Amino acid sequence: MKNTDKIILDETTNIAMFHGYKIYQNGDIVSPHGNTLSAYTLTYPGSHITIKIKGKMHKRNKARLVYAAFSKEKVNLNQYIIKFKDGDTYNTAFSNLYLVSRKEYYMEKECRGQTKFTDDVRREIRMDYQTGEFSIRKLCSKYQCSLLTMQKILREMS
């Protein structure tokens, strides 16, 4: 988030305000018109929302907004990655979010290696997709990978 973005938390109602948008601890973000915003996939499933600030549309990371609103820690969120305790990137409730330093995150990634999915898991993903039970986005959430990674795996089908 930019330094000019101010989130104001009302301690009595436990509702945060951000440019007229209400942010709730359960992860809901409500527009000034009363509509609950739906997240869409940008970097990972359910990760971003589009909000209007001073007449212009801006993309914002939903989990980052919720974490910034309710965390008592004063940290530079650009130095951290927000992770999900239950692995469900659609569950942006504050109680489901935690921080990992970028260094820890990338060290963990290196330990897993670049080939995150074995051939067996890739076959399982393709079968899940072929049955029609899972959409691409649901598969991304289930296997905790980006949309691009999932598309590459599914392209291997042809």
C-alpha positions, 0 to 999 in steps of 0.5 A: 500500500502507498504511504498516502493510504490511511486506514482509520480503525474505530475501536468501539465498533471494530470497523475500519474505514478506508476512503469510505469503504468499511473493512470488517474483521471477517474479511468483508469490505463494503463500498460506500454504497453498501455493496460487499466487494467480491475479490478476483484473481490477480496474483492468487485466487481471491486476492484483489479488489477494485476500489474507487479513490478520488474518482479513479479505480485502483487495485488493492490486495484484499488480505493486505487491507484487512491485515493493515486495518486490524493488526496492532503491529506497526510493520512495513507490509512491503517487507512481508508476505501475508499468508493464510493459516487455513490455506484458503486465499478466499478466507481473508478474515483477520484471524486467518492471516499472518505475516512471513518475511520475504526472506523466509518465504523465498527460503521456504520456496527454495526448499520446495524446489522449482518443481512444486508438483510431482507428475502424480500431482499434475495428473491429479490436477488434470483429472480434477479439471477434466471431471468438471468438479473444479474450476481453474480458480478453485484448483489454484486455491486447492493446490495453493498456486498462481493462475499462471502455474495452473494454466501451464499444468492444464496446457500439458493436457493437449 
